Amino acid sequence: MLHAVEGWGKTSFGAQTPRPIFIQTRQETGLETLIDNGQLPETPHFPEVTSWLDLLGAIDTLIEEPHDYRTLVLDTLNGAERLCHEHVAERDFDGIWTDKGFEGYKRGYEVSLADWRGLLAKLDQLRSARRMSIMCLAHTKIETFKNPLGPDYDRFQSALYKSTAAITNQWADVILFGNFDVSISAVQENKKTGAQKGKGKGGKIRVLYCEQDASMVAKNRLGLPSEIEMGSSPAEAWANFMAAVKQGKGENANG
């Protein structure tokens, strides 16, 4: 899973994977825009999926029909979650989104988790049956982490409902976070509130973060370094990532 700030290049990064095919969820058609503008070559993709059943059907097509694709790029998890919630709202709550229906006591979100687990199981089935890699793209958000050991703090994490995110984070082998490298200078403290504010510089160099710390949700089982500079193009970004993967595998083998 890759979650990243807006404009980082999630879709372009996914398009560099080996023999990719995209599933674009509703209103997440940035791939087509990049192709039309000549920023990416023609990349195989399903028509924009607008319902939960269409999404599951597209994955079933890849499981059941012959093809030579090696990577499924799901663009995005947030769009898929919305389709899941819409499906559950219609099926279990008569299409009622208010507190009298889906939103009441967050019941709809919790009921949807069984369907979401079904999606993840179907992706596992695709990986097993077709030996395909799965890359799930997601928007990110800043969320306050409830710290049981001390003061709470903010961190970047995928912009999914908290229980959906927890299930997905556990399922994924790798969670990557994309951001821009920013340096902070001239930090000043508000004498009344104690709040600190600095002046940001940079913000043009794209970085891929691969290890979790207090500021972000990330993990990897590939022996990746804590961060990888992504260079100036999608191709260079993928080359840098794969070089880190190969180095990680080599170090694991030697260890």
C-alpha positions as CSV (number, residue, x, y, z in Angstrom):
1,M,0.0,0.0,0.0
2,L,1.2,3.5,-0.9
3,H,-0.4,6.5,0.8
4,A,0.9,9.9,-0.1
5,V,0.1,13.6,-0.1
6,E,-1.6,15.2,-3.0
7,G,0.5,15.8,-6.1
8,W,3.2,13.4,-5.0
9,G,2.7,11.0,-8.0
10,K,1.0,7.9,-6.6
11,T,-0.6,7.0,-9.9
12,S,2.6,7.6,-11.9
13,F,4.5,5.4,-9.5
14,G,2.0,2.6,-9.8
15,A,2.2,2.8,-13.6
16,Q,5.9,1.9,-13.5
17,T,5.2,-1.5,-11.9
18,P,5.7,-4.7,-14.1
19,R,2.9,-5.1,-16.7
20,P,0.3,-3.2,-14.7
21,I,-3.4,-3.0,-15.1
22,F,-5.4,-0.4,-13.1
23,I,-8.8,-0.5,-11.5
24,Q,-9.9,3.1,-11.2
25,T,-12.6,3.7,-8.7
26,R,-15.2,6.5,-9.2
27,Q,-13.7,9.9,-9.7
28,E,-10.2,8.5,-9.3
29,T,-9.3,8.6,-13.0
30,G,-6.0,10.5,-12.8
31,L,-4.4,7.8,-14.9
32,E,-6.5,8.7,-17.9
33,T,-5.7,12.4,-17.4
34,L,-1.9,11.6,-17.3
35,I,-2.2,9.4,-20.5
36,D,-4.2,12.1,-22.3
37,N,-1.7,14.8,-21.4
38,G,1.2,12.6,-22.6
39,Q,2.7,12.3,-19.1
40,L,2.3,8.5,-19.1
41,P,2.2,6.0,-22.0
42,E,-1.0,4.1,-22.7
43,T,-1.5,1.9,-19.6
44,P,-4.1,-0.9,-19.4
45,H,-7.0,-0.1,-17.2
46,F,-10.6,-1.1,-16.6
47,P,-13.4,1.4,-17.2
48,E,-14.0,3.5,-14.1
49,V,-15.8,1.3,-11.6
50,T,-18.8,3.0,-10.0
51,S,-20.2,0.3,-7.7
52,W,-18.9,-2.2,-5.2
53,L,-20.1,-5.2,-7.3
54,D,-18.3,-3.8,-10.4
55,L,-15.1,-3.6,-8.4
56,L,-15.4,-7.2,-7.2
57,G,-16.3,-8.2,-10.7
58,A,-13.2,-6.6,-12.2
59,I,-11.0,-8.6,-9.8
60,D,-12.9,-11.8,-10.7
61,T,-12.2,-11.1,-14.3
62,L,-8.4,-11.0,-13.6
63,I,-8.7,-14.2,-11.6
64,E,-10.8,-16.2,-14.1
65,E,-9.8,-14.9,-17.6
66,P,-6.4,-15.5,-19.3
67,H,-4.0,-12.5,-19.4
68,D,-0.3,-11.7,-18.9
69,Y,-0.6,-8.8,-16.4
70,R,1.8,-9.0,-13.5
71,T,0.6,-6.1,-11.3
72,L,-2.9,-4.9,-10.2
73,V,-2.9,-1.3,-9.2
74,L,-6.1,-0.3,-7.2
75,D,-6.6,3.4,-7.5
76,T,-7.7,4.2,-4.8
77,L,-8.5,2.4,-1.5
78,N,-10.4,5.4,-0.4
79,G,-12.6,5.2,-3.5
80,A,-13.1,1.4,-2.9
81,E,-14.1,2.1,0.7
82,R,-16.7,4.6,-0.5
83,L,-18.2,2.1,-2.9
84,C,-18.3,-0.5,-0.1
85,H,-20.1,1.9,2.2
86,E,-22.6,2.8,-0.5
87,H,-23.3,-0.9,-1.1
88,V,-23.8,-1.6,2.6
89,A,-26.0,1.5,3.1
90,E,-28.4,0.3,0.4
91,R,-28.3,-3.4,1.4
92,D,-28.6,-3.1,5.2
93,F,-29.9,0.4,5.9
94,D,-32.4,1.1,3.1
95,G,-30.2,3.8,1.7
96,I,-30.5,5.9,4.9
97,W,-27.2,7.7,5.7
98,T,-28.3,9.6,8.7
99,D,-28.1,8.7,12.4
100,K,-31.2,6.6,11.8
101,G,-29.3,4.5,9.4
102,F,-25.7,4.0,8.3
103,E,-24.2,6.8,10.5
104,G,-26.0,5.8,13.7
105,Y,-23.4,4.8,16.3
106,K,-21.1,4.2,13.3
107,R,-23.0,0.9,12.7
108,G,-22.6,1.1,9.0
109,Y,-18.9,1.5,9.1
110,E,-18.5,-1.5,11.4
111,V,-21.0,-3.7,9.3
112,S,-18.9,-2.8,6.2
113,L,-15.8,-4.5,7.6
114,A,-17.0,-7.9,6.7
115,D,-17.4,-6.8,3.1
116,W,-14.0,-5.2,3.2
117,R,-12.3,-8.4,4.5
118,G,-14.0,-10.1,1.5
119,L,-12.2,-7.6,-0.9
120,L,-8.8,-8.3,0.8
121,A,-9.5,-12.0,0.5
122,K,-10.3,-11.7,-3.2
123,L,-7.0,-9.8,-3.7
124,D,-5.2,-12.6,-2.0
125,Q,-6.9,-15.0,-4.3
126,L,-5.7,-13.1,-7.3
127,R,-2.2,-13.0,-6.0
128,S,-2.3,-16.8,-5.4
129,A,-4.0,-17.8,-8.6
130,R,-2.2,-15.5,-11.0
131,R,1.0,-14.7,-9.1
132,M,0.2,-11.0,-9.4
133,S,1.6,-8.3,-7.2
134,I,-1.0,-6.0,-5.7
135,M,-0.4,-2.2,-5.3
136,C,-3.1,-0.3,-3.5
137,L,-2.9,3.5,-3.7
138,A,-4.5,5.7,-1.0
139,H,-4.9,9.3,0.0
140,T,-3.3,10.3,3.3
141,K,-4.5,12.4,6.2
142,I,-3.1,13.8,9.4
143,E,-4.8,12.0,12.4
144,T,-4.2,12.3,16.1
145,F,-2.8,9.1,17.5
146,K,-4.2,8.2,21.0
147,N,-1.0,7.4,22.8
148,P,-1.4,5.1,25.8
149,L,2.1,5.9,27.0
150,G,2.0,9.6,27.0
151,P,0.7,12.7,25.2
152,D,-1.2,12.2,22.0
153,Y,0.4,13.3,18.7
154,D,-0.4,13.8,15.0
155,R,0.8,11.4,12.3
156,F,0.2,10.7,8.6
157,Q,-1.9,7.7,7.8
158,S,-4.2,6.5,5.1
159,A,-7.5,8.4,4.8
160,L,-9.6,5.4,5.6
161,Y,-12.1,4.8,8.5
162,K,-10.0,3.7,11.5
163,S,-11.2,0.1,11.6
164,T,-10.8,-0.3,7.8
165,A,-7.3,1.2,8.1
166,A,-6.4,-1.2,10.9
167,I,-7.5,-4.3,8.9
168,T,-5.8,-3.1,5.8
169,N,-2.5,-2.2,7.6
170,Q,-2.4,-5.7,9.1
171,W,-3.1,-7.3,5.7
172,A,-0.5,-5.4,3.7
173,D,3.1,-6.7,3.5
174,V,4.4,-3.2,2.8
175,I,3.1,0.3,3.6
176,L,4.9,3.2,2.0
177,F,4.3,6.9,2.7
178,G,5.1,9.5,0.0
179,N,5.9,13.1,1.0
180,F,8.1,16.0,0.0
181,D,11.3,16.7,1.9
182,V,10.8,19.9,3.9
183,S,13.3,21.5,6.3
184,I,12.1,23.7,9.1
185,S,14.0,26.8,10.3
186,A,13.4,29.9,12.4
187,V,11.3,28.1,15.0
188,Q,9.5,30.5,17.2
189,E,7.4,29.7,20.3
190,N,4.2,31.4,21.3
191,K,4.8,32.6,24.9
192,K,1.2,32.4,25.8
193,T,0.3,28.9,24.4
194,G,3.7,27.3,24.1
195,A,2.9,26.3,20.5
196,Q,5.9,26.3,18.1
197,K,5.8,27.5,14.5
198,G,8.7,27.3,12.0
199,K,9.4,28.4,8.5
200,G,9.3,25.6,5.9
201,K,11.9,25.4,3.1
202,G,12.2,23.0,0.2
203,G,9.2,20.9,-0.5
204,K,10.2,19.9,-4.1
205,I,12.1,16.6,-3.5
206,R,9.9,13.6,-3.4
207,V,10.7,11.0,-0.7
208,L,9.3,7.5,-0.1
209,Y,9.3,6.6,3.6
210,C,9.4,2.9,4.4
211,E,9.7,2.6,8.2
212,Q,7.2,3.7,10.8
213,D,8.0,6.4,13.2
214,A,5.9,8.8,15.3
215,S,5.0,11.0,12.3
216,M,3.7,8.3,9.9
217,V,2.2,4.9,9.4
218,A,4.6,2.7,7.4
219,K,6.1,-0.8,7.4
220,N,8.0,-3.2,5.1
221,R,9.0,-6.8,5.0
222,L,11.6,-6.2,2.3
223,G,14.5,-4.9,4.3
224,L,14.0,-1.4,2.8
225,P,15.8,1.7,4.2
226,S,13.9,4.2,6.2
227,E,13.6,6.5,3.2
228,I,14.3,6.5,-0.5
229,E,14.7,9.6,-2.7
230,M,12.4,9.4,-5.7
231,G,14.3,11.4,-8.3
232,S,12.8,13.6,-10.9
233,S,10.7,11.2,-13.0
234,P,8.3,8.2,-12.4
235,A,10.8,5.9,-14.1
236,E,13.6,7.1,-11.8
237,A,11.4,6.7,-8.8
238,W,10.6,3.1,-9.6
239,A,14.3,2.4,-10.4
240,N,15.4,3.8,-7.1
241,F,12.7,1.8,-5.3
242,M,13.7,-1.5,-7.0
243,A,17.4,-0.9,-6.3
244,A,16.4,-0.6,-2.6
245,V,14.4,-3.8,-2.8
246,K,17.3,-5.7,-4.3
247,Q,19.7,-4.3,-1.8
248,G,17.3,-5.3,1.0
249,K,17.0,-8.8,-0.3
250,G,20.8,-9.1,-0.6
251,E,21.4,-8.0,3.0
252,N,18.7,-10.4,4.2
253,A,20.3,-13.3,2.3
254,N,23.7,-12.4,3.7
255,G,22.3,-12.1,7.2
